[in-house]
Amino acid sequence: MIGAPAWMIGWLVPIRESGALLPQALLGVYLRRHSARHVVWRTGMCVQFFSVFLTFFSVLVFEGKFLAEVNSKGAWVGGMILVALMCLSLGRAACSLTVKDIEASVAKKGERGNLIGLASTASGLVTLLIALPLYIFNDALNLYFVAGIVGFSALAFFVSLVVIWPIETYVDVSEHQSKGIKLHVDTTVYKFILVRGIFVHSALVAPYFLLQKEADVQDYLPIYIAAEALASLLSSLIWGAVADKSAKLTLQIAGGLALVACLGLLLIQSEHVVVSAVLFFILAVAHAGVRTGRKTYSLDIKEGHDRTMLVGLSNTAIGIILLAFGGFYALLTPMLSFSVVYIMSAMLAIGIVSTALLPNEKA
């Protein structure tokens, strides 16, 4: 809409996802000497709020007279949005790493899955409320409508910051301070990274549900967005209840559902939009289960700063794994005479089996 160069669009998702994951191991080292997790979380939320506000402000710059004499103002504003997104990712990294300790402080083991389920349900509801108008009023979509959504997002960050501000969470770091920066990682961390790394295929396979169809992507994309939001809304509380019993079992069931969705995509040769929407809905339900399972597992398997290090190291590793798998499949797809979804389905099957390596988190 702002006329930014096409190459900038390709950087949006990598910056948002990997940019939020890669710094977490270093942040974990910093937190070895700082016990106040709520301070880092608040800082991360403030950074995200101002980053989204910068994105909103960039629209005013584009529509106003600030860059009226600049021929390539679309590139300038696009650059502003990329910078804002980089800052957003850093703030998100800080919040992602510290919110686990905050969640663990307000909910005891056996109740944390329900907490995650409630949050995911609320998130799904909000996403659905945004996705439906985007679909219904697609023809009337303009820059100001999108700017309104961005402005609403900034407000949401601010409200979240105010609501959770009274919660203070401290983690005992006295044992880790004496160890300097040397990391002591046990086998559970490596096993968790391995299993979680394989299960990223529940997310990586999603775009191929669109690519497998010959119809115009615009016909399917709004339906897929709504299906994903509805899946999160309807399944998150159930996944949370299952995860409070066993996060490992949650991963196994969710992996099985993802595999069913992939096999359905490969075996059911139908261009009907209902069939496509149902299969993607199943995949979205499965992905919600994978997210709830791995979040609950990371909350319950470790305590205190050991949990922080598990989350930080695994998130940084997943950032690298996502980039590696993404690049691998991008290179591999044009060379194959069959769908890459076959390979991803095999990886999901391996992921289900690999959960046997994980120790029971409720023990």
N, C-alpha and C positions, 0 to 999 in steps of 0.2 A: 504493500500500500504506500510506503514512503519512497519507493523506487530505489531501494538499496541494491547493490550488486548481488547477483545470484550466489556467488561463493560465500557470502556472509550467512546465508540461510543454512548452508551445509554445516556451519560451525555452531549453530544454536544448541542442538542436542548434546554434542560432545562436550561443549563448555559447561552446560548445565549439569550433566551427569558425572562425567569423569572429573570435572573441576571441583565438584563437591566431595568426591571420594579420595582422590590422590593425596591431598594434604593431611589426611587424618592421622597417619602414623606419626608425622612430625608434631601435630597438635597433641597427640598422646604423650610424647616425650615432654612437651611443655607442661602438661597437666600432672606429671610425676611430682612436681614441686608446688602445685597450686591445688588446694583441696576444695575451693569454693566453685563447684560446678555451675551454680546458678549465675555467677558473674559472667562466665564465658558464654553461657546460653543467652543471657540478656544482650551481651555485646553482639553475638551472632544475629539475633533478631533485629537489633538496631541497624546493623549493616544491611540486612535483607530489606528492611523497610525503606531505607534511603536509596537502595539500589533500584527497587521497584518505582519509587518516586522519581528517580532520575530517568527511568524509561518513560514514565508519564510526562515528565517535563520535556523530553526529547520530541514528543508529538507537538507540544506547543511551539518548540523551536522550528519544527518543520512547517507548521501551518502559519507561523508568525512571520515577522519581517527580519528576524535576527540574521538569517542566512539568505535573504532575498536576492542578494547580488552574487551568490555562489552558485555556479553552474552545476556542481556535483553535490548539492546539499543532501541528496538521498544517501550518498556514501558517508557524508559527515554524520548524519543522524544514525545511520546503521552502525557506524563505528561507536557512537555514544551508547547505543543499545548493547553492543558486544562488551564494552567496558563495564556497563552496569551489570551485565550477566556474569562477568568474571567476578565482580565484587559480591553479587548474590550467591555465587557458588561457594566462595570462601566463608560467607556468613552461614550458609547452609551446612558446610562442613563442621563448623564449630557447634552448631545446634544439634546436628545429627549425632555427634560424638558425646555430647553432654546430656542430651535429653534422656538417654538410657538410664543414667544414674538418677535423674529426677523421677522418671517413671518408677524405678525400683524403690525410691524413697516413699512414694505415695501409694504403692500397691505391693502387697507381699506376694511371695512365690505361690502360684496357684490361682492368682487373680490378675496377673499381668496380661495374659492373653485376652481377657475380657476388656481390659483397658484399651489395648491396641485395637480390638474389634470395634469398640464404641467410637474411637477416633476415626477408624477407616470408614465406618458407616456414615458418620457425619461428613467426612470428606467426599464420599460417594454421592451423598445427597446434594451437597453444594455443587459438585461437578455436573450432576444431572440437571440442576436448575440453570446452570450456565449453558450446557450443551443443547438443551431443548430450544431456547430462543435462537441460538446460532443456527439451528437446523430450520426452524420455522421462518425466521426472518433473514434467511441467507441472501435473498435478492436485495434486501435493504441494508446489508452489511456495509458499513463505511468506517473510516478512520476514527471518527468520534465514538462510535459504538465500541470499538476495540479499546480505545483509550479509557472508556468508562469501566471496562472490565479490569484493565490494569490499575485504575484508580481504586476500584473496589478491593483488589488484591493488596494494595498498599495499606488500606484501612484494616483489612483482615490481619495483617502482620502486627499493626499497632494495637488492635484490640487483644490479640493473643498475648502480646507482651504485657499489657496492663493486667489481664486476668491472672496470668501465672506469676506476676511479679512478687506476690507475697511468699511464694514457696522458695525456701532456701535449702540447698542440698550441699552437704560437706562429705567428702570422702577421705578416709584415713590414708595419707601418703607417706607416713613416717618411715615405713619399711622400705619403700621404693626410693626415698630421697638418699638413703645411704648407699644405694647401688649406682649412683651417677646416671649416665645415659645408656649404660649397657642393658640390653633387653634380655629378659629371661622368659622364653616362650616354650610352653609345654606342647606335647603332641596334640592335645585337644584343639589348640588354635589352628594347627596345620590341617587337621582333619576337617574342621569347620570350614576353613577357606577352600579346601578341595571340594567338599560337597556343595557349598554355596556357589562356588565357581562354575560347577556343572549346571546347577539349577538356574543360572542366568539365561539359559535357553528358553525358559518360559516367557521371558521378555523379548529376547532376540528374535524369536520366531514370529512375533506379532505382525511386523510389516509384511511378511511373506503371505499372510492371509489376504492382504490386498493385492500383492503381486501375482498371486495364483489366479486371480479373476481377470477376465478379459473386458469386463465392463469399465466404464469411466470411474476412476478412483473417487471423484467427487460424489458419485452416487452412493458409495459405501462408507466413506469416511465419517460423516455425521452419525450414521447408524452405529458404526463401531465405537465412536466416542460415547454415545448414549448407552450401548451395550456394556462397555467397560464400567461406566459409572453405576449402572443398575446392578451389575455383578458385585461390585464392592458394597453397595447399599444392602443387598439381600443376603450376602454370604459372610460378611466380616464378623458378625456376632457369633455365627456358628463356628467359623474357624477359630475365633478367640476361645470359645468353650472347649473345643477339641485340643487346642494348644495348651490350655491349662491342665489338661490331663497328660498330654504328651506332645511336645513340639516335634519330636522325631516322627511320630505317627502322622502329624499334620503335613509334614513334608512328603511323606510317602503317598498319602491320599491325594494331595495336590499335584504331585508329580504324575500320578496315575491319570488324573483328569486331564492334565496338559497333554499327556501322550494320547489319550482318547481323542481330544480335539484335533491333534495333528494327523492322526490316522484317518479321522473322519474327513479332513480336508483333502487328503491324498486319495482316499478310496471312493468318496461320494462325488461323482462327477455331475455336479449341478450348478448352474449359474443363477439359480433362484435366490433372491436377496434374503428370504427367510432362512433358508438353509445356511447361508453364509453367516447371517447374524447369530443364529443359534450356536454354530461351531465357535465363533469368536466369543460369544457369551461364556461358553464352557471354558475356553482358554483364559478369559478374564477372571472367572471364578477360581480357576486353578492358580493363576498368578497371585491373586489376593491371598490364597492359602499359603503359597510359598513365602510371601512377604511376612505374613503373620507368624508362620512357623519359624523362620530364621530369626525374626526379631525377638520372639518369646524365648527361643533357645539361647540367644546371646544374653538376654536378661537373667535367665535362670542358671546357666551353667557356671557362671563366675560371679564373684562378689567384689565390691569396692573398685580399687584401681585396676585389678586384674580384668574386670569387665570392660573398663575403659580401653585397656590395651588390646583386648580381644576385638572390640568394635573398631578401634582405630586401624589396627593392622589388617583386619579382614576387609574393611571398606577400601583402604588403599590398594590392597591386592585385587579386589573386585574391579576397581577403576582400571587397573592395568589389564585384567582379564577381559573386561568389556571391550577395550580398545583392540586387544589382540584378536579376540573372536570376531569382532566387527570387521576388522581388516581382512582376516582370513576368509570369511564368508563372502566379502565383497570381491575378493580376488578369485575365489573358487567358483562362485555362481555362474559366471559366463563360460567357464570351461566344462561344466557338467552337461551331460545329455539327459539328466533327470533332475527332479526338484531337490534343492538343498534341504528341504523339510525332512526328507528321509534321513539325512545325517543328523539333523537336530532331534528327530524322534529317537534315534539310537542313543544320543547323548542324554536325553531325558530318562531313558530306560536305565542307563548306567548310573545316573544320579539317584534314581529310586533305590537301586541296589547298594550304592555307596553310603546311604544313610546308616547301614549296619555298622559302619566304622565309628559313628558318633556314640560317646557314652551317654547314658540316660541323664538328662538334665534335672530331673526331679529327685534323683537319689540323694 
